[in-house]
Structure formats: structure tokens, C-alpha cells
């Protein structure tokens, strides 16, 4: 190939246009998603990060702070104040592990478990807000998980 006709590259040309940035597409989409969740969760008195913690604990109760952090991709310095606020709200209990005092076990309270029944409408509200089909949403979710895993591998 001549210098005028370089070989095709699988790497896209670098762009500094805002709307061509993957990071901005993800960021602005998350802003929209947060607005939808904020509206749906407001009447329940729960924030989006608190909702995520509840989802983890409804799936499996009595986890350590680090186990919750691993699932939510949060470190303990971010997670601990959130968990303390949730304890103040009566949604969960924080207790030192008997086997290892350094570990804190997070467990749902009765109020935290009961909230699950009231929150069931949230996923349906989000689904309606997206105006996507179930197959479209599943595909988007799977692609985002795939991208997330690659980004963490290369971070």
C-alpha cells in the first residue's frame, strides 16, 4: 500500500466532538435514568443508591460490607455512610461479625424486607419510561455488562 492509502484500521479516528464520546452517551443516559428512578422512588423515601443496596440484600440477606461493595462496585468509604443512613431509616442493621470483629454484617430489618412489596412497581415504571421492548432492554443491558467487564479488566 502506498503512503496515500494507509491500510484500513479497526481503530476509529479520535474525535473531540461531545456527541461522539462514548463516555458522554453513558453519562447523559445515566442522568436520564436517575431522573426516572428519583421520581419513582421519591414516594417510597428511598434514594437510587439505597435502592441498589436493597436489591442486593433482597437477593441475599446478611452480607458483609465488602460483599455488598463488590456487587455494587463501591468501596467501603463510599458504602459505609450510605449504610449508616439506611440504618437510621430503619431499613437495615449493622452488626460486627462474631468470628471477625473487623467485618460488619448488614441485615435487613422487618421494615427493609416489607419495602420490597411496595417497590415492585419501580422496574415496571422504568420499563415504561424507556419505551423499549423487553428484547431491546435485555440486549442493551447485556452489551453494557460486556462493556463494563472489559473496562474494569483494562482499567
C-alpha positions in Angstrom: 0.0 0.0 0.0 1.2 3.5 -0.7 1.6 6.2 1.9 -1.5 7.9 0.5 -3.7 4.9 1.0 -2.9 3.5 4.5 -4.2 0.1 5.4 -7.7 0.2 6.9 -7.7 0.2 10.7 -10.2 -1.2 13.1 -9.5 1.7 15.4 -11.8 4.6 14.9 -10.4 8.1 14.4 -10.1 10.1 17.6 -12.8 12.7 17.9 -13.2 15.5 20.4 -16.8 16.1 19.5 -19.0 15.8 22.6 -21.8 13.7 20.9 -19.2 11.3 19.6 -17.9 10.4 23.0 -19.0 7.0 24.5 -18.4 8.4 28.0 -20.9 11.2 27.3 -23.5 8.9 25.9 -23.3 6.8 29.0 -23.2 9.8 31.4 -26.1 11.6 29.9 -28.1 8.3 29.7 -27.4 7.7 33.4 -28.6 11.3 34.2 -31.9 10.4 32.5 -32.1 7.1 34.2 -31.5 8.8 37.6 -34.3 11.3 36.9 -36.7 8.4 36.2 -35.6 6.5 39.4 -35.7 9.6 41.5 -39.4 10.2 40.5 -40.4 6.6 41.1 -38.5 6.2 44.4 -39.4 9.6 46.0 -42.8 8.4 47.4 -41.0 5.4 48.9 -38.5 7.6 50.7 -35.5 5.7 49.2 -32.7 7.1 47.0 -31.3 5.2 44.0 -28.1 4.1 45.8 -30.3 2.8 48.7 -32.5 1.0 46.2 -29.4 -0.8 44.8 -28.3 -1.9 48.3 -31.9 -3.2 49.0 -31.8 -5.1 45.7 -28.6 -6.8 46.8 -30.0 -7.7 50.3 -33.3 -8.9 49.0 -31.4 -11.3 46.8 -29.3 -12.5 49.7 -29.5 -11.1 53.3 -26.8 -10.8 55.9 -23.8 -9.8 53.8 -20.6 -8.1 54.8 -20.0 -4.5 53.7 -17.3 -5.8 51.3 -19.6 -8.3 49.7 -22.2 -5.6 49.1 -19.4 -3.3 47.8 -18.2 -6.0 45.3 -21.7 -6.4 43.8 -22.3 -2.6 43.5 -18.7 -1.7 42.5 -18.4 0.6 45.6 -15.6 0.8 48.1 -16.3 0.8 51.8 -15.6 4.5 52.2 -18.5 5.3 49.8 -20.7 2.5 51.1 -20.4 2.9 54.9 -22.1 6.4 55.1 -24.9 5.1 52.8 -25.4 2.0 55.1 -25.4 4.2 58.2 -28.2 6.4 56.7 -30.2 3.3 55.8 -29.8 2.1 59.4 -31.1 5.4 60.7 -34.1 5.0 58.4 -34.7 1.6 60.0 -34.1 -0.4 56.7 -31.2 -2.4 57.9 -29.0 -3.4 60.9 -25.2 -3.2 61.0 -23.5 -5.6 63.4 -20.0 -6.8 63.9 -19.3 -10.4 62.9 -18.7 -12.7 65.8 -16.0 -14.6 64.0 -14.1 -11.4 63.0 -14.8 -8.1 64.7 -13.4 -6.2 61.7 -16.3 -7.3 59.5 -19.6 -5.6 59.6 -22.7 -7.7 58.7 -25.5 -5.9 57.0 -29.0 -7.4 57.5 -32.5 -6.2 56.5 -34.9 -5.2 59.2 -38.6 -6.1 59.1 -39.2 -2.6 57.5 -36.5 -3.2 54.9 -38.0 -6.6 54.0 -41.5 -5.2 53.8 -40.4 -2.4 51.5 -39.8 -5.0 48.8 -43.5 -5.3 48.2 -44.0 -1.6 47.8 -41.1 -1.2 45.4 -42.2 -3.9 42.9 -43.8 -1.1 40.7 -40.4 0.6 40.2 -39.0 -1.8 37.5 -42.3 -1.6 35.6 -42.1 2.2 35.7 -38.6 2.2 34.4 -39.5 -0.2 31.6 -42.3 2.1 30.5 -40.1 5.2 30.7 -37.6 3.6 28.3 -40.2 2.9 25.6 -38.2 -0.2 24.6 -39.3 -3.7 24.1 -38.1 -6.4 26.6 -35.7 -7.8 24.0 -34.2 -4.4 23.3 -33.7 -3.8 27.0 -32.1 -7.2 27.5 -29.8 -6.6 24.6 -28.7 -3.1 25.9 -28.2 -4.5 29.4 -26.1 -7.4 28.1 -24.0 -5.1 26.0 -23.4 -2.7 28.9 -22.3 -5.6 31.2 -20.0 -6.8 28.4 -18.5 -3.3 28.1 -18.3 -2.8 31.9 -16.4 -6.1 32.3 -13.9 -5.1 29.6 -13.4 -1.6 31.0 -12.7 -3.0 34.5 -10.3 -5.6 33.0 -8.3 -2.8 31.3 -8.7 0.0 34.0 
